[in-house]
Amino acid sequence: MALVRDLGNVTLRERAERAIAGLAEDVVYAGVSLGVGVAQEFAQTRPGARGALLYEGCLPVVGELAVGPWPEGLAVQIHGMSRDPYFALGGDLEAARELVAVAGDDRAALFVYEGDQHLFTDSSLASYDADATQLVLQRSLEFLDRFG
């Protein structure tokens, strides 16, 4: 968060744009926490996106705060904890439920893990949950296998 405050959202977005500039269109975008915003936006707006993996965050796809409509056929998988103060209690869980409803059960999945930690997949933090992270990895790899 200190880096975001120091650099600002515009600079971070520009860096993300440069980082993906050379990628093929046929890609799955992924983001964790604050990075979900850019990953989700790219998945929703860049031509040829195949899917999105959203970890511990989700932006609205309906209403005035929506990034835009969810593209037909775009697959998504969302992971977060049931009482995470940012994901579950900050509105992202509700946005994730709306996204699953809009995208459809055949293209979208929401996985909610029991707990109250944010950044639970980061093994360098006290919030790390090894069991939940194992499930996240397993489910993410199964998601990616769909794309060959």
Helices and strands as residue ranges (DSSP letters): H 2-7, H 9-20, E 27-32, G 33-35, H 36-45, E 49-55, E 75-81, H 92-103, E 108-113, H 130-145
